[in-house]
């Protein structure tokens, strides 16, 4: 009888220990990241010597969700994604990210396309492309950062929702267009965290510094 009680107690203890171990594993596991992929701020691309960070604005909105990132193909004709897709409702103004000259404004395979050669970026120059857009500029027109070059249109979009495909090329080579944007545009300006027990400074001369 005592032996049966001992075996039963051992089994109960073993189950209790197993339950405690499983509970501890669940509590110590990292919380899942439930942030939608498209809403995440894009990671800053590694420094590319071919691409100066001369962008002064996003082509649409302010840090819009990236629906699909740049995926360089393994070969010149391989599969990939030669640009980034930015969420943008139909009718959203598309803006030049940096100063340059419009090298193309028209339609390609039914899609509205605007290309801008960026000033001072060598020979051949860097060239940004925006599609699908209804162009509001013409070939040869000079633009500055922030100038509207067209509006997003539904025809030709390959996204599940309306988007702007933004590309960057030098000659026949494709580059990551996010490389044009400095960190303060990709992630916003740096902010100092408050120090516990120290009051926040105030005064007319303490306005936030701009990058």
Buried (B, 14 or more C-beta within 10 A) or exposed (E): EEEEEEEEEEEEEEEEEEEEEEEEEEEEEEEEEEEEEBEEEBEBBEEBEEBBBBBBBBBBBEBBBBBBBBEEEEEEEEEEBBBBBBBBEBEBBBBBBBBBBBBBBEBEEEBBBBBBBBBEBEEEBBBBBBBBBBBBBEEEBEBEBBBEBBBBBEEBBEBEEBBBBBBBBBEEEBBBBBBBBBEEBBBEEEEEEEEEEEEEEEEEEEEEEEE
